[in-house]
Amino acid sequence: MNSKEKFIVGVQFMQLKLSKLYIIIFIISSFITFAYSADYNSVKEKALILKDGSEQDKIEAVQEFGRLSSNANFIIDDLIFSLRNDKSHEVRMEIIRALERIGGQANKTVPALIEALGDENWEIRWSAAGALTSFGKKSAMAVPELVGLLRDPEDYVRNAALSTLGKMGPISVAAMMDEVSKSLKDSEDQLYMRIICIRSLGALGAKAMVSVPLLIENSTHEDIDVRLESVIALRKIGGDDSMPGEIGWLAEPDEMIWPKVGPKMEGNFLMFAEAKQMVIYAIVDTLLKSIDDPDQRVSYAAIKGIANFGKKALPIKDKLVDYMNRGSPVIRRVAIDTLANIGEEADDVIPDLVTALSDFDVNVQWAAIQALRVKGNKAVPELIFMLEYDDDLLTPNILKTFAEIGNDAKGAVKNLLIILEHENPQYRALAAEALGEIGEPSKEVINSLESLKDDKDKNVIKTVQWSLNELRMIKNRRDNED
């Protein structure tokens, strides 16, 4: 048998194996379907237990209906009747779970679950609120009742209502915005409702983008908790990457998931992109202002938000530079951190970052050093240029920055060799440390460091010895690799 014939036989053998496999799969699936399919008469007969059976019998019957899932769709009317009339709240709890698993006839099931949201038993309210999640937007009519449950005395009920609202998208956003907009005089607990709804809007992320103006307004509210939750919510909405243009193709218009640019839609994409930039600008600007809030919790929440915005803060770059130069120490530091995280789009602020090395606040100085470390070799020319000023505050921090940048600062080696001869021992020690961190073990560098082994300053001697050890290890490693 030649190779071609062997190949044909092999293919036929595989086809035969696959045919047998398909038959086995069909038999198994048929068995499963048979085992779990709902026989109308037997299920209807079992439904009689809901009227006359014991509590335990009812629970077992309802659990079986739930396991049948959509196959028990025709029993929904019986379940709803028992949900409304059975005296056992344990049975009614199981009925709610079964209705959730069956998941059919939303036009009947959802109103029944909404009715259960007003039950006097908190466990029924809790179960019904959670079950509505399975019906998605079909349960939109439940939004007013779910919002009302945010006032419920039981934590479990409130949390279930919040969770379900969070999965309903724009409809729940509108309802919660309405609560936030209400006067605090409307009811005794309206302040609580405003705070909880602001928190919920933040949890919805990009889906609550439309609420940004309302949240900005509340970020200056006289109540500390309102301001705090507003700042946190703005931070979450702005930090949600499912903003317009960020993910995939459009799935559903009201889900705030927008398409990437494609043919015949460039204009729309640009509109979404511009809207996104405007929203981010407004959020970052508000967070910057909130840093000066008299309450430390609000200030910290704003700082944490801005520092993590990265490239999203690009529209407000110039304002960040302004804050970096004239704000309080805390806001100067945050502005520097944010500028560092923006990326190469903010490389033009390197001179401002170098200037910040001479800030009177040590924390701001360190923030500038770390920001320049992120910029790497792009910051080296400006740092070398500023070395010429030989400023008592600026020069030490420039030398520290070279050490932080490490090997990317090798363009500064010649300048550091000159500093090794400076009359200020602090400069000599910092220059020696930077040379060790840069890690270029040239003969000139090693000889220059060797000449300082007997320096008058003990700190210089100690730093020189460390740098020499580092450079020799690097040189040995390179020699071995060669």
HELIX and SHEET records of a PDB file:
HELIX    1   1 SER A    3  TYR A   36  1                                  34    
HELIX    2   2 TYR A   40  ALA A   47  1                                   8    
HELIX    3   3 ILE A   49  ASP A   52  1                                   4    
HELIX    4   4 GLU A   55  LEU A   68  1                                  14    
HELIX    5   5 SER A   69  ILE A   75  5                                   7    
HELIX    6   6 ILE A   76  ASN A   85  1                                  10    
HELIX    7   7 HIS A   89  ILE A  102  1                                  14    
HELIX    8   8 ALA A  106  ALA A  116  1                                  11    
HELIX    9   9 TRP A  122  ALA A  131  1                                  10    
HELIX   10  10 LEU A  132  ALA A  142  5                                  11    
HELIX   11  11 VAL A  143  GLY A  148  1                                   6    
HELIX   12  12 LEU A  149  ARG A  151  5                                   3    
HELIX   13  13 ASP A  155  GLY A  166  1                                  12    
HELIX   14  14 PRO A  170  SER A  181  1                                  12    
HELIX   15  15 GLN A  190  ALA A  203  1                                  14    
HELIX   16  16 GLY A  205  SER A  211  5                                   7    
HELIX   17  17 VAL A  212  ASN A  218  1                                   7    
HELIX   18  18 ILE A  224  GLY A  239  1                                  16    
HELIX   19  19 PRO A  253  GLU A  255  5                                   3    
HELIX   20  20 GLU A  266  SER A  290  1                                  25    
HELIX   21  21 GLN A  296  ALA A  307  1                                  12    
HELIX   22  22 GLY A  310  ILE A  316  5                                   7    
HELIX   23  23 LYS A  317  ARG A  326  1                                  10    
HELIX   24  24 PRO A  329  ILE A  342  1                                  14    
HELIX   25  25 GLU A  344  VAL A  349  5                                   6    
HELIX   26  26 ILE A  350  THR A  355  1                                   6    
HELIX   27  27 ALA A  356  SER A  358  5                                   3    
HELIX   28  28 VAL A  362  LYS A  375  1                                  14    
HELIX   29  29 GLY A  376  ALA A  379  5                                   4    
HELIX   30  30 VAL A  380  LEU A  387  1                                   8    
HELIX   31  31 LEU A  394  ILE A  405  1                                  12    
HELIX   32  32 GLY A  406  ALA A  412  5                                   7    
HELIX   33  33 VAL A  413  ILE A  419  1                                   7    
HELIX   34  34 PRO A  425  ILE A  438  1                                  14    
HELIX   35  35 LYS A  443  GLU A  450  1                                   8    
HELIX   36  36 LYS A  458  GLU A  481  1                                  24    
END                                                                             
